[in-house]
């Protein structure tokens, strides 16, 4: 089990689950792709940063997806705020 996490494979499994969830939301629940991507994207990017940290990549490869998740999260919050009104 330790090797599963040390190699980053555990994160890969979770990312596959998120990809399946994206397909399910878009095809099964008929969510627009942008809505589903904004909802799931920040978490997926944070998982990519976690994977980079687990496998010992340079700090830039950890910071980049974390940085990218922030505006995506803000866009999702703005979309949800507009929906409430």
Backbone as CSV, one residue per row, in Angstrom:
resi,resn,N_x,N_y,N_z,CA_x,CA_y,CA_z,C_x,C_y,C_z
1,UNK,0.826,-1.192,0.000,0.000,0.000,0.000,0.871,1.256,0.000
2,UNK,1.978,1.227,0.707,2.864,2.385,0.747,3.409,2.697,-0.638
3,UNK,3.701,1.672,-1.412,4.217,1.878,-2.770,3.169,2.526,-3.666
4,UNK,1.903,2.201,-3.435,0.810,2.787,-4.224,0.782,4.306,-4.051
5,UNK,1.014,4.765,-2.840,1.010,6.201,-2.579,2.340,6.851,-2.970
6,UNK,3.438,6.186,-2.677,4.753,6.753,-2.987,4.957,6.933,-4.480
7,UNK,4.352,6.063,-5.270,4.499,6.160,-6.720,3.515,7.140,-7.350
8,UNK,2.537,7.576,-6.566,1.524,8.486,-7.105,0.364,7.774,-7.764
9,UNK,0.395,6.450,-7.792,-0.673,5.678,-8.455,-2.027,5.847,-7.768
10,UNK,-2.018,6.073,-6.470,-3.283,6.297,-5.761,-3.975,7.543,-6.306
11,UNK,-3.206,8.555,-6.581,-3.768,9.785,-7.150,-4.285,9.511,-8.557
12,UNK,-3.569,8.691,-9.329,-4.027,8.333,-10.675,-5.399,7.669,-10.630
13,UNK,-5.599,6.805,-9.642,-6.889,6.127,-9.502,-7.995,7.138,-9.229
14,UNK,-7.731,8.081,-8.346,-8.736,9.101,-8.029,-9.002,9.980,-9.256
15,UNK,-7.976,10.299,-10.022,-8.168,11.105,-11.236,-9.019,10.363,-12.265
16,UNK,-8.858,9.061,-12.357,-9.701,8.266,-13.262,-11.152,8.316,-12.786
17,UNK,-11.360,8.224,-11.491,-12.722,8.320,-10.945,-13.324,9.686,-11.266
18,UNK,-12.541,10.729,-11.153,-13.033,12.079,-11.481,-13.362,12.182,-12.970
19,UNK,-12.549,11.571,-13.823,-12.833,11.584,-15.263,-14.134,10.843,-15.565
20,UNK,-14.353,9.722,-14.900,-15.610,8.984,-15.074,-16.783,9.824,-14.589
21,UNK,-16.594,10.511,-13.475,-17.639,11.391,-12.955,-17.953,12.515,-13.938
22,UNK,-16.930,13.071,-14.571,-17.141,14.123,-15.563,-17.999,13.616,-16.714
23,UNK,-17.663,12.449,-17.223,-18.445,11.853,-18.320,-19.873,11.590,-17.856
24,UNK,-20.017,11.079,-16.647,-21.336,10.779,-16.112,-22.190,12.040,-15.967
25,UNK,-21.577,13.116,-15.483,-22.327,14.366,-15.333,-22.749,14.943,-16.681
26,UNK,-21.839,14.870,-17.659,-22.123,15.463,-18.966,-23.112,14.614,-19.761
27,UNK,-22.902,13.322,-19.775,-23.776,12.466,-20.587,-25.020,12.001,-19.849
28,UNK,-24.861,11.643,-18.583,-25.990,11.099,-17.837,-26.921,12.169,-17.284
29,UNK,-26.349,13.176,-16.679,-27.142,14.234,-16.067,-27.331,15.435,-16.984
30,UNK,-26.701,15.380,-18.154,-26.832,16.439,-19.164,-26.345,17.804,-18.677
31,UNK,-25.282,17.789,-17.855,-24.668,19.050,-17.454,-23.885,19.586,-18.631
32,UNK,-23.854,20.903,-18.816,-22.937,21.456,-19.812,-21.493,21.125,-19.420
33,UNK,-20.659,20.886,-20.411,-19.266,20.503,-20.149,-18.545,21.558,-19.315
34,UNK,-18.808,22.820,-19.588,-18.142,23.892,-18.838,-18.525,23.829,-17.364
35,UNK,-19.783,23.593,-17.088,-20.237,23.507,-15.691,-19.546,22.351,-14.975
36,UNK,-19.501,21.201,-15.605,-18.876,20.029,-14.989,-17.370,20.250,-14.810
37,UNK,-16.734,20.842,-15.813,-15.291,21.081,-15.729,-14.956,22.101,-14.642
38,UNK,-15.775,23.131,-14.518,-15.541,24.122,-13.467,-15.757,23.518,-12.079
39,UNK,-16.674,22.589,-11.989,-16.966,21.958,-10.705,-15.849,20.985,-10.294
40,UNK,-15.367,20.199,-11.236,-14.387,19.151,-10.930,-12.941,19.578,-11.163
41,UNK,-12.736,20.577,-11.984,-11.391,20.978,-12.380,-10.458,21.378,-11.255
42,UNK,-10.889,22.254,-10.334,-9.973,22.648,-9.264,-9.476,21.469,-8.422
43,UNK,-10.358,20.571,-8.105,-9.958,19.404,-7.324,-8.992,18.515,-8.082
44,UNK,-9.255,18.349,-9.383,-8.357,17.531,-10.209,-6.966,18.171,-10.286
45,UNK,-6.928,19.472,-10.431,-5.628,20.148,-10.484,-4.881,20.039,-9.157
46,UNK,-5.599,20.111,-8.052,-4.939,19.946,-6.756,-4.412,18.518,-6.585
47,UNK,-5.138,17.547,-7.133,-4.650,16.174,-7.090,-3.398,16.004,-7.949
48,UNK,-3.349,16.685,-9.068,-2.155,16.633,-9.914,-0.961,17.218,-9.168
49,UNK,-1.193,18.298,-8.426,-0.118,18.870,-7.605,0.316,17.892,-6.517
50,UNK,-0.642,17.214,-5.918,-0.316,16.204,-4.908,0.526,15.094,-5.498
51,UNK,0.159,14.648,-6.688,0.930,13.590,-7.346,2.361,14.050,-7.612
52,UNK,2.501,15.276,-8.065,3.834,15.825,-8.319,4.666,15.844,-7.043
53,UNK,4.037,16.203,-5.936,4.753,16.224,-4.657,5.115,14.813,-4.205
54,UNK,4.206,13.877,-4.397,4.463,12.501,-3.970,5.629,11.858,-4.714
55,UNK,5.755,12.193,-5.982,6.835,11.561,-6.760,8.110,12.392,-6.756
56,UNK,8.089,13.504,-6.013,9.309,14.267,-5.814,9.707,15.201,-6.940
57,UNK,8.732,15.713,-7.673,9.046,16.670,-8.733,9.455,18.015,-8.139
58,UNK,10.062,18.828,-8.965,10.484,20.166,-8.572,9.269,20.975,-8.105
59,UNK,9.505,21.928,-7.231,8.412,22.699,-6.644,7.585,23.425,-7.695
60,UNK,8.190,23.759,-8.828,7.441,24.471,-9.874,6.307,23.617,-10.424
61,UNK,6.533,22.306,-10.526,5.513,21.392,-11.038,4.412,21.160,-10.013
62,UNK,4.691,21.463,-8.765,3.667,21.396,-7.727,2.875,22.703,-7.709
63,UNK,3.577,23.818,-7.825,2.935,25.134,-7.755,2.059,25.420,-8.972
64,UNK,2.471,24.970,-10.143,1.737,25.293,-11.376,0.285,24.817,-11.344
65,UNK,-0.001,23.541,-11.070,-1.418,23.155,-11.019,-2.178,23.790,-9.859
66,UNK,-1.476,24.037,-8.740,-2.145,24.723,-7.633,-2.541,26.136,-8.046
67,UNK,-1.641,26.804,-8.735,-1.914,28.149,-9.224,-3.062,28.143,-10.236
68,UNK,-3.082,27.160,-11.098,-4.137,27.058,-12.117,-5.496,26.746,-11.501
69,UNK,-5.505,26.071,-10.366,-6.788,25.712,-9.747,-7.502,26.935,-9.167
70,UNK,-6.743,27.950,-8.778,-7.351,29.123,-8.139,-8.311,29.878,-9.067
71,UNK,-7.896,30.303,-10.267,-8.862,31.019,-11.121,-10.021,30.132,-11.559
72,UNK,-9.765,28.841,-11.698,-10.842,27.913,-12.056,-11.869,27.851,-10.923
73,UNK,-11.386,27.818,-9.704,-12.277,27.818,-8.549,-13.064,29.124,-8.464
74,UNK,-12.394,30.259,-8.716,-13.093,31.544,-8.707,-14.166,31.602,-9.794
75,UNK,-13.863,31.056,-10.964,-14.847,31.026,-12.054,-16.054,30.173,-11.663
76,UNK,-15.813,29.053,-10.997,-16.914,28.199,-10.536,-17.762,28.933,-9.499
77,UNK,-17.106,29.613,-8.571,-17.854,30.372,-7.566,-18.681,31.481,-8.202
78,UNK,-18.120,32.166,-9.184,-18.856,33.221,-9.881,-20.058,32.640,-10.623
79,UNK,-19.870,31.499,-11.263,-20.972,30.839,-11.982,-22.082,30.448,-11.018
80,UNK,-21.703,29.890,-9.878,-22.706,29.495,-8.887,-23.428,30.702,-8.306
81,UNK,-22.716,31.794,-8.112,-23.323,33.022,-7.597,-24.332,33.581,-8.584
82,UNK,-23.971,33.568,-9.877,-24.909,34.034,-10.903,-26.147,33.149,-10.965
83,UNK,-25.967,31.849,-10.750,-27.085,30.911,-10.790,-28.068,31.159,-9.661
84,UNK,-27.558,31.562,-8.499,-28.426,31.801,-7.347,-29.385,32.942,-7.590
85,UNK,-28.934,33.938,-8.321,-29.738,35.154,-8.515,-30.852,34.953,-9.467
